[in-house]
Amino acid sequence: MSVVNKLQLLTRYTARFPLVKRTLNQWRQLTNEMPYELRLQAQLSIESKAFHCIGGSIYMLYPKVTQSVILTAIIALQTISDYLDNLCDRMNINDELVFRQLHYSFTDALDPSKPMSDYYKYYPYQESTYLPALVTTCRTQIKKMPYYSQYKPYILQLAENYCQLQVLKHLMPDGEKHLRKWVNTAFADNVHLEWNEWAAATGSTLGIFAFFAASFYNYSSETTADIFHTYFPWIQSLHILLDYYIDRLEDYEHHDLNFTFYYRDLEHAAERLHYIYCKSKNRVQLLPHSVFHELILQGLIAMYGSDPKLKQQNLTSSYQVMLDSTSTRLLYTGCRFLRKLKYLI
């Protein structure tokens, strides 16, 4: 795919931002029926994390998918993710049982064969409209994906990893200890990744979205495994580490967990990010429509690189090594422009 074609795809992508925002606004309207405490967290998660849905919506441009199905499923699942993060993080609750019960909504959303659970069973606040509707919406769209069933085991594995991370990282004061123990037990390091890099890999939803797109194709078992092992750990680890990298100062001030704090220094962090980026670039060449996945990578580098927090923390110079192609630099310029227009916040 030429630079011009990538820019055309970017134009098609940005043209759909208003649709993403309209869909999120429809979900926001549904929150009005919730109890105040839950309504506040649902609305805050939509307002402050809309860029997660905007970023994930790129997968609806994967060739020959039904765009409305992909987009609706991605927004529903990502909104569940962002809402649960607020419920676990901002409500002064510190209970593993509560967190696990809430996160059944995430795995249920991806498995229409299961009966839906009582997600608020142990939570001090209850509602029966918003979260169940998000789960049902995602399940409904999944049923419209022709080959979802053959990717379902990989998708559920990614989802289980994600939920385990979210449950453990929100436990205080020993969340980090439990998280490190789980990662070191669950993931044999045969690809030269640190424990924090494996942990980061569990925290991304991009692999699930990639499999949503793949669910319109009857790929071989070898190709399916290639998709999984490209996204997990490589692309997903890069995604979350970039997210933490730009939030270093904020997380330091609030004493929050940040996976880039486990590096020796900023130079080491930048080196590891570049290493994982290079591995990801090599891996995507194995995939069908490899240029699409390459664009995902370049978009991650451009989106996070254009965030003002990078410049505010004097991290720009160490980041430049990843702006390593004409396409990436043009996407970076495009993201900066979109930030000025308030499309990206």
C-alpha positions as CSV (number, residue, x, y, z in Angstrom):
1,M,0.0,0.0,0.0
2,S,1.5,3.3,-1.0
3,V,1.7,6.4,1.2
4,V,-1.1,7.9,-0.8
5,N,-3.3,4.9,-0.3
6,K,-2.6,4.9,3.4
7,L,-3.6,8.6,3.6
8,Q,-6.8,7.8,1.7
9,L,-7.6,5.1,4.3
10,L,-6.8,7.5,7.1
11,T,-9.3,10.0,5.5
12,R,-12.0,7.3,5.3
13,Y,-11.2,6.5,8.9
14,T,-11.5,10.0,10.2
15,A,-14.7,10.5,8.2
16,R,-16.3,7.9,10.5
17,F,-15.4,9.7,13.8
18,P,-18.8,11.4,13.9
19,L,-20.5,8.1,13.6
20,V,-18.4,6.7,16.6
21,K,-19.3,9.8,18.6
22,R,-23.0,9.5,17.7
23,T,-23.0,5.8,18.8
24,L,-21.3,6.7,22.1
25,N,-23.9,9.5,22.6
26,Q,-26.7,6.9,22.2
27,W,-25.1,4.9,25.0
28,R,-24.7,8.0,27.1
29,Q,-28.4,8.7,26.8
30,L,-29.1,5.2,28.2
31,T,-27.1,6.0,31.3
32,N,-29.7,8.5,32.3
33,E,-31.8,5.6,33.7
34,M,-29.0,4.5,36.1
35,P,-28.6,5.3,39.8
36,Y,-26.5,8.4,40.3
37,E,-23.3,6.6,41.4
38,L,-23.2,4.3,38.4
39,R,-24.5,6.9,36.0
40,L,-21.6,9.2,36.9
41,Q,-19.0,6.5,36.3
42,A,-20.6,5.5,33.0
43,Q,-20.7,9.0,31.7
44,L,-17.2,9.8,32.8
45,S,-15.9,6.7,31.1
46,I,-17.5,7.7,27.8
47,E,-16.4,11.3,28.1
48,S,-12.8,10.7,29.0
49,K,-12.1,7.5,27.1
50,A,-13.9,8.0,23.8
51,F,-10.6,7.9,22.0
52,H,-10.4,4.2,22.8
53,C,-13.5,3.6,20.7
54,I,-12.2,6.0,18.0
55,G,-8.9,4.1,17.9
56,G,-10.6,0.7,17.7
57,S,-13.0,1.7,15.0
58,I,-10.1,1.5,12.5
59,Y,-10.8,-2.3,12.2
60,M,-14.1,-1.6,10.5
61,L,-12.0,-0.6,7.5
62,Y,-10.5,-4.1,7.2
63,P,-11.2,-5.3,3.7
64,K,-14.7,-6.9,3.0
65,V,-16.1,-6.8,6.5
66,T,-19.6,-5.6,7.4
67,Q,-18.7,-2.2,8.8
68,S,-21.8,-1.6,10.9
69,V,-21.4,-5.0,12.6
70,I,-17.7,-4.5,13.4
71,L,-18.2,-0.9,14.7
72,T,-21.2,-1.7,16.9
73,A,-19.4,-4.7,18.4
74,I,-16.2,-2.7,19.0
75,I,-17.9,0.2,20.6
76,A,-20.0,-2.0,22.9
77,L,-17.1,-4.1,24.1
78,Q,-14.7,-1.1,24.5
79,T,-17.4,0.8,26.4
80,I,-17.8,-2.2,28.8
81,S,-14.0,-2.2,29.3
82,D,-13.8,1.5,30.1
83,Y,-16.9,1.5,32.3
84,L,-15.6,-1.5,34.4
85,D,-12.2,0.3,34.8
86,N,-14.0,3.2,36.4
87,L,-16.1,0.9,38.6
88,C,-13.0,-0.8,39.9
89,D,-10.8,2.3,40.2
90,R,-13.0,5.1,41.4
91,M,-15.5,3.8,43.8
92,N,-13.3,3.0,46.9
93,I,-13.9,-0.7,46.5
94,N,-11.1,-3.2,46.9
95,D,-12.5,-6.7,46.6
96,E,-11.4,-9.4,44.2
97,L,-14.8,-11.2,44.2
98,V,-16.5,-7.9,43.2
99,F,-14.1,-7.2,40.4
100,R,-14.3,-10.7,39.0
101,Q,-18.1,-10.7,39.0
102,L,-18.2,-7.4,37.2
103,H,-15.8,-8.7,34.5
104,Y,-18.0,-11.6,33.6
105,S,-19.8,-9.0,31.5
106,F,-16.6,-8.7,29.3
107,T,-16.3,-12.4,28.7
108,D,-20.1,-12.9,28.4
109,A,-20.1,-10.2,25.7
110,L,-17.8,-12.4,23.6
111,D,-19.6,-15.8,24.2
112,P,-23.2,-15.7,23.1
113,S,-23.6,-19.4,24.1
114,K,-23.3,-18.6,27.8
115,P,-26.2,-17.4,30.0
116,M,-25.7,-13.8,31.1
117,S,-24.6,-13.3,34.7
118,D,-25.7,-11.0,37.5
119,Y,-22.7,-8.6,37.1
120,Y,-23.5,-6.4,40.1
121,K,-24.2,-9.3,42.4
122,Y,-21.6,-8.2,44.9
123,Y,-21.4,-4.5,44.0
124,P,-23.0,-2.0,46.4
125,Y,-25.0,-0.4,43.5
126,Q,-27.2,-2.1,41.0
127,E,-28.8,-1.4,37.6
128,S,-30.4,-3.6,34.9
129,T,-30.3,-1.5,31.8
130,Y,-26.9,-0.2,30.7
131,L,-24.3,-3.0,31.3
132,P,-26.6,-5.8,30.2
133,A,-27.5,-3.8,27.0
134,L,-23.9,-3.4,26.2
135,V,-23.3,-7.2,26.6
136,T,-26.4,-8.1,24.6
137,T,-25.4,-5.7,21.8
138,C,-21.9,-7.2,21.4
139,R,-23.3,-10.7,21.4
140,T,-25.9,-9.8,18.8
141,Q,-23.2,-8.4,16.4
142,I,-21.0,-11.4,17.0
143,K,-23.7,-13.7,15.7
144,K,-23.5,-11.8,12.4
145,M,-19.8,-12.6,11.9
146,P,-19.7,-15.7,9.7
147,Y,-16.6,-17.4,11.0
148,Y,-16.5,-16.1,14.6
149,S,-16.7,-19.6,16.1
150,Q,-13.4,-20.7,14.7
151,Y,-11.6,-17.8,16.3
152,K,-13.6,-17.9,19.5
153,P,-11.0,-19.9,21.5
154,Y,-8.3,-17.3,20.8
155,I,-10.7,-14.4,21.5
156,L,-11.7,-15.9,24.9
157,Q,-8.1,-16.5,25.8
158,L,-7.3,-12.8,25.1
159,A,-10.4,-11.8,27.1
160,E,-9.5,-14.0,30.1
161,N,-6.0,-12.5,30.1
162,Y,-7.5,-9.0,30.0
163,C,-9.9,-9.7,32.8
164,Q,-7.3,-11.2,35.0
165,L,-5.1,-8.2,34.6
166,Q,-7.9,-5.8,35.4
167,V,-8.9,-7.7,38.5
168,L,-5.4,-8.0,39.9
169,K,-4.1,-4.5,39.1
170,H,-7.0,-2.9,41.0
171,L,-6.3,-4.8,44.2
172,M,-4.6,-2.8,46.9
173,P,-2.0,-2.9,48.3
174,D,-0.8,-6.2,46.9
175,G,-2.1,-5.9,43.3
176,E,1.4,-5.6,41.8
177,K,2.7,-8.6,43.7
178,H,-0.3,-10.8,42.6
179,L,0.0,-9.5,39.1
180,R,3.7,-10.3,38.8
181,K,3.2,-13.8,40.2
182,W,0.4,-14.5,37.7
183,V,2.4,-13.2,34.7
184,N,5.5,-15.1,35.7
185,T,3.5,-18.3,36.1
186,A,1.2,-18.0,33.0
187,F,3.6,-16.8,30.3
188,A,6.8,-18.7,29.6
189,D,9.3,-16.1,28.4
190,N,10.6,-17.6,25.2
191,V,10.5,-14.4,23.3
192,H,12.7,-12.3,25.6
193,L,10.1,-10.1,27.2
194,E,10.1,-8.7,30.7
195,W,7.3,-9.5,33.1
196,N,5.9,-6.0,32.8
197,E,5.9,-6.3,29.0
198,W,3.8,-9.5,29.2
199,A,1.5,-7.8,31.6
200,A,1.1,-4.9,29.2
201,A,0.2,-7.3,26.5
202,T,-2.7,-8.7,28.4
203,G,-4.2,-5.2,28.8
204,S,-5.1,-4.4,25.1
205,T,-8.3,-5.2,23.2
206,L,-6.7,-4.8,19.8
207,G,-6.2,-8.6,19.3
208,I,-9.9,-9.1,19.9
209,F,-10.8,-6.4,17.4
210,A,-8.5,-8.0,14.9
211,F,-10.3,-11.3,15.3
212,F,-13.6,-9.5,14.8
213,A,-12.3,-8.5,11.4
214,A,-10.9,-11.9,10.7
215,S,-14.3,-13.4,11.5
216,F,-15.5,-12.5,8.0
217,Y,-12.8,-14.8,6.5
218,N,-12.3,-18.5,6.7
219,Y,-8.6,-18.3,7.5
220,S,-6.5,-21.5,8.0
221,S,-5.4,-22.6,11.5
222,E,-1.9,-21.5,10.7
223,T,-3.0,-18.0,9.8
224,T,-5.2,-17.8,12.9
225,A,-2.3,-18.7,15.1
226,D,-0.2,-16.1,13.3
227,I,-2.8,-13.4,14.0
228,F,-2.9,-14.4,17.7
229,H,0.9,-14.5,18.1
230,T,1.4,-11.2,16.3
231,Y,-1.0,-9.4,18.5
232,F,-0.2,-11.3,21.7
233,P,2.3,-10.3,22.9
234,W,3.8,-7.9,20.4
235,I,1.2,-5.4,19.1
236,Q,-0.8,-5.5,22.4
237,S,2.3,-5.0,24.5
238,L,3.4,-2.0,22.3
239,H,-0.1,-0.5,22.6
240,I,-0.3,-0.5,26.4
241,L,3.4,0.4,26.9
242,L,2.9,3.5,24.7
243,D,-0.2,4.4,26.7
244,Y,1.7,4.1,30.0
245,Y,4.8,5.9,28.5
246,I,2.9,9.1,27.9
247,D,1.2,8.9,31.3
248,R,4.4,8.5,33.3
249,L,4.3,11.9,35.1
250,E,0.6,11.6,35.9
251,D,0.9,8.1,37.3
252,Y,4.0,9.1,39.3
253,E,2.1,12.0,40.9
254,H,-0.9,9.7,41.7
255,H,1.2,6.7,42.8
256,D,-0.5,4.6,40.2
257,L,0.9,1.4,38.6
258,N,2.8,2.1,35.4
259,F,4.5,-0.7,33.5
260,T,7.2,1.6,32.2
261,F,8.4,2.4,35.8
262,Y,10.0,-1.1,35.9
263,Y,12.7,-0.1,33.4
264,R,16.1,1.2,34.6
265,D,15.5,4.6,33.2
266,L,13.9,6.5,30.3
267,E,16.6,5.4,27.8
268,H,16.0,1.8,28.7
269,A,12.2,2.3,28.3
270,A,12.7,3.8,24.9
271,E,14.9,1.0,23.8
272,R,12.4,-1.7,24.9
273,L,9.6,0.2,23.1
274,H,11.6,0.3,19.9
275,Y,12.5,-3.4,20.2
276,I,8.8,-4.4,20.6
277,Y,7.9,-2.1,17.7
278,C,10.5,-3.7,15.4
279,K,9.3,-7.2,16.4
280,S,5.7,-6.2,15.7
281,K,6.7,-4.8,12.3
282,N,8.3,-8.1,11.4
283,R,5.4,-10.2,12.6
284,V,2.7,-8.3,10.7
285,Q,4.4,-9.3,7.4
286,L,3.1,-12.8,8.1
287,L,-0.6,-11.8,8.1
288,P,-3.2,-11.5,5.4
289,H,-3.7,-7.8,4.5
290,S,-0.4,-7.1,6.1
291,V,-0.4,-3.5,5.1
292,F,-3.6,-3.0,7.1
293,H,-1.9,-4.3,10.3
294,E,1.2,-2.3,9.4
295,L,-1.0,0.8,9.3
296,I,-2.4,-0.1,12.8
297,L,1.2,-0.1,14.1
298,Q,2.1,3.1,12.4
299,G,-1.1,4.6,13.7
300,L,-0.3,3.7,17.3
301,I,3.1,5.3,17.0
302,A,1.6,8.4,15.4
303,M,-1.3,8.7,17.8
304,Y,0.7,8.4,21.0
305,G,3.6,10.4,19.6
306,S,1.3,13.3,18.9
307,D,0.0,13.5,22.4
308,P,1.0,16.8,24.1
309,K,2.0,14.8,27.2
310,L,5.0,13.5,25.4
311,K,6.4,17.0,24.8
312,Q,5.5,18.1,28.3
313,Q,7.7,15.4,29.8
314,N,10.6,16.0,27.4
315,L,10.1,12.5,25.9
316,T,9.9,13.6,22.3
317,S,13.6,13.1,21.4
318,S,13.7,9.5,22.7
319,Y,10.5,8.8,20.7
320,Q,11.8,10.0,17.4
321,V,13.4,6.6,16.5
322,M,10.0,5.1,16.0
323,L,8.9,7.7,13.5
324,D,10.9,5.6,11.0
325,S,9.0,5.9,7.7
326,T,7.4,8.4,5.5
327,S,4.0,6.9,6.3
328,T,4.5,7.0,10.0
329,R,5.6,10.6,9.9
330,L,2.7,11.6,7.7
331,L,0.3,9.8,10.1
332,Y,2.0,11.6,13.0
333,T,1.4,15.0,11.3
334,G,-2.2,14.0,10.6
335,C,-2.8,13.0,14.3
336,R,-1.4,16.4,15.5
337,F,-3.8,18.1,13.1
338,L,-6.7,16.0,14.4
339,R,-5.7,17.0,18.0
340,K,-5.9,20.6,17.1
341,L,-9.5,20.0,15.7
342,K,-10.3,18.2,19.0
343,Y,-11.0,14.9,17.2
344,L,-8.3,13.3,19.3
345,I,-8.1,14.3,23.0
